[in-house]
Amino acid sequence: MQTNNTQPTKPDLKSLTLPELASYLTTLGEKPYRAKQIYEWLHKKQATDFAQMTNLSKELRARLHQHTRLTILTPIEIQTSRLDGTKKYLFALPDGNMIESVLMRYKHGNSVCISSQAGCRMACRFCASTIGGLVRSLEPSEMLEQIYRIGQDIGERISNVVVMGMGEPLDNLENLIRLIELLTDPNGLGISQRNITVSTCGLVPKMRELADRKLAITLALSLHAPTQEKRRMLMPVADTYALSEVMEACDYYFAQTGRRMTFEYSLIHGINDTPEDAGQLCELLGHKNCHVNLIPVNPVKERAYTQPDETITFDFKNKLEKNKINVTIRRELGRDIDGACGQLRKKYGKEHSGGPVAAGCGGEGS
Ligand code: SAH
């Protein structure tokens, strides 16, 4: 497991799989069957205190308290969109860093967009979340907790998880895979792999590593430009991994998992929204079994980027459709609370005391 130097070295109970928990308990001289009881307290009942684990002896609870960590996130602020009921949560991590998560309500269920890192080091030019760089990666428990606390807040089941908040999930791959394992375990929330989407800016070796795991999750690639030249202007990661390599990694992902890729494309007026761009995108994607999400770029005040008007947006979409590419224009949820893609930022530093702060992002394909 990837851990952070600033964290104490006691085992983080909520980041352990059931077999790992069982073997840890044997080191404490406990019977392994206790693991299932504890696991259910952590992941099904989502206990916030060892004292709640009433089917364990007081002695065992005291030992767990002494020897392990029970990671809990504290909600600091919850904002609700007046436009669409989207909720944005500011959470404090155990070390005082802050992250954000977004709840989106759809007809098909409740979807939570989680952050995978506090901050981000990918430096995409149109994204507010990257301003200030990376603080640290989140532990599996800290990613899970965003989902657990939101589920408890609304008192409803969370059916979908999108890892599209702040951070680059594949820059925290080991913990991401562990998160998926914990999230899909029927002894916990039991969310189906098919209901999990992970979005990446295109870290090629990590995409291939993820493909080799042969999971049934959806992988979304943040494409945003149809050519290497243009992509480099928007996404510094393209200097490291050329578009051709990224597209090969997408093909590899599909070959290994049979899962259709999603491509995210932020439409930025005058930058990547011309008919020529649409034509080049058709050439790039025409032969692929894929889905394209067009996201009119969300405003970020430090950036001069603006959205195209509706005509340009629909012309772009139509051109793709004429070329038999599946495409949707993503609904922008939570824009009035800065909860939409790329709008979240380190803006809480002044209002809230404590250490470095960071944010996440929301908005799922509709
Ligand atoms: N690091 C991951 C996930 C985080 S961002 C990634 O790059 O995919 C989730 C999505 O929002 C990405 O597609 C990202 O490129 C997009 N995004 C970032 N800023 C945006 C903005 N201002 N407007 C619209 N989409 C944005």
Boltz pocket constraint, residues with backbone or C-beta under 6 A from the ligand:
constraints:
  - pocket:
      binder: B
      contacts: [[A, 122], [A, 124], [A, 126], [A, 127], [A, 128], [A, 163], [A, 164], [A, 165], [A, 166], [A, 167], [A, 168], [A, 169], [A, 199], [A, 200], [A, 201], [A, 202], [A, 220], [A, 221], [A, 222], [A, 223], [A, 264], [A, 266], [A, 295], [A, 296], [A, 297], [A, 298], [A, 299], [A, 300], [A, 341], [A, 342], [A, 343], [A, 361]]
      max_distance: 6.0
